[in-house]
Amino acid sequence: MNGQLGSRFEEGLVHLYKNNGYNIVLDINSGSVHVVDDLVYDIVEALDQGQEKETVIERLSSMYGRQEVQDGYAECESLIADGQLFSKDIYEDAIGVYTKKEPVVKALCLHVAHACNLSCRYCFAEEGEYHGQRAVMSAEVGRRALDFLVENSGSRRNLEVDFFGGEPLMDWDVVKEVVAYGRSLEREKEKRFRFTLTTNGVLLDEEKMDLADREMSNVVLSLDGRPKVHDKMRPFPNGAGSYGLVLPKFLEFAKRRGDKDHYVRGTFTRHNLDFSKDVLHMADLGFKHISMEPVVAPETEDHALRLEDLPAVCEQYDILAREMIRREREGRGFQFFHFMIDLSGGPCVYKRLSGCGSGTEYLAVTPWGDLYPCHQFVGEEKFRMGTVFDGIKRPDVRELFLACNVYTKPACRKCFARFYCSGGCAANSYNFHKDMEQVYEIGCVLERKRVECAIMIKAALACD
Amino acid sequence: MKHIKTLNTVKLQNTVKKGGCGECQTSCQSACKTSCTVGNQTCEHK
């Protein structure tokens, strides 16, 4: 089905852009990506502006020659007929299928320690304490959390549990016990647990590396890049930098880990708006799986990104994308989390509509066993949904999150990237607007840029 | 095609009927935690 209105097309069905010498047309609703020459770029742009076929051909013939324009137009028509260009959004009705499904929980973020041995300056968890007291999770709460997950997971087989904090290695015995308990449940309950660990590395040692490598399906290692950048934002409580301590451990772990899932994950702020250098620093150290998140902070913080920083940040993504292409061609490529995109498969439309699942299939558990919609809502009393002991007592909170999607957010309806971020992070919307149907504008600008770069990289490598 | 190179052959429309099993990874369990990055997740049945 295409979005034709008489002899013209609806606006906003395609996204066109030029980057690094490539002309790219993204058909938003089919996800089809076309690399086109200047002629077809001009044709599609004119059609997107509502011009009619005859007008387009007539106007462009003087520039490209009538036969060439007619040939180019014929290629467009074949894609239109195949649902790969100017395709219509047919998914809004499908959202109902998703929201009416039986509620299941399939992933938990276990806050095993509301305490941390670093004092990172941008920490949304307030040095691990999340607006509350320092605390560690007991094994009893941890085990009960897994029982709660199994009981509420319906027919889902794959269940995910992230050991998070604060710093989870500060409660390592409980991590080990919860992992062992999870494995003991798998056969009996016909479930498979995928454990993940997010750590600052301070307490990482041989024994922890062994268990993490063996039991964790993904391990996230927090590293911000160059030593000065890392040490400025990730100091110990006494102000000393942590780079020198954690880097050798991360290198050792990455070496052991090989191709199994792991990321070194950093945060960039307005103190390092040249963050491509930090990503490349980590790549030069030999890390092959790298993530670098923009800081999310209130504008009162000196490290917060501001609207005026966005051109510089977007330029950094361009620099990084071009360098990644160069290294890939030289046989020394690496993965950058935000530039990963699967054009030949990727998530189904339901996944793209449902987003991260916060408040519905993904919940956070505090050291005391309280349930929140996600790690970023922990400590916000009005979002406390229940406990792992008593279950969910606030179905209204779940309903609030379930009802929120790209079609309920006015800004997302018009955005070409809506099927890549699924409406963005609910916590960011809430924190900046106290309204989950608003969007966090800085995050949106950067998400759109990352999608453009990710597609451009695919285009460049496909055109080699 | 002479003027157009299409990078993918799978259309999102085709996943309406087959998708929705829910077995895939929850995106925040990967490496973001402060944004929402769904487009780079992998389908469990790919």
Interface residues (C-beta under 8 A of the other chain):
Chain A: M1 N29 S30 G31 S32 V33 H34 V35 V36 D37 L39 V40 D71 G72 E75 C76 S78 L79 G83 Q84 S87 I90 Y91 A94 V97 Y98 V104 K106 A107 C109 F124 R156 R157 N158 E160 D162 R194 T196 T198 N218 V220 Y263 R265 T267 S291 E293 P294 V295 V296 F337 H338 M340 I341 D342 L343 S344 G345 G346 P347 C348 V349 Y350 K351 R352 G355 C356 G357 S358 E361 Y362 C374 H375 Q376 A417 F419 Y420 C421 S422 G423 G424 C425 A426 N428 G443 E447 V451 A454 I455 K458 A459 A462 C463
Chain B: M1 K2 H3 I4 K5 T6 L7 N8 T9 V10 K11 L12 Q13 T15 V16 K18 G19 G20 G22 E23 C24 Q25 T26 S27 C28 Q29 S30 A31 C32 K33 T34 S35 C36 T37 V38 G39 N40 Q41 T42 C43 E44 K46
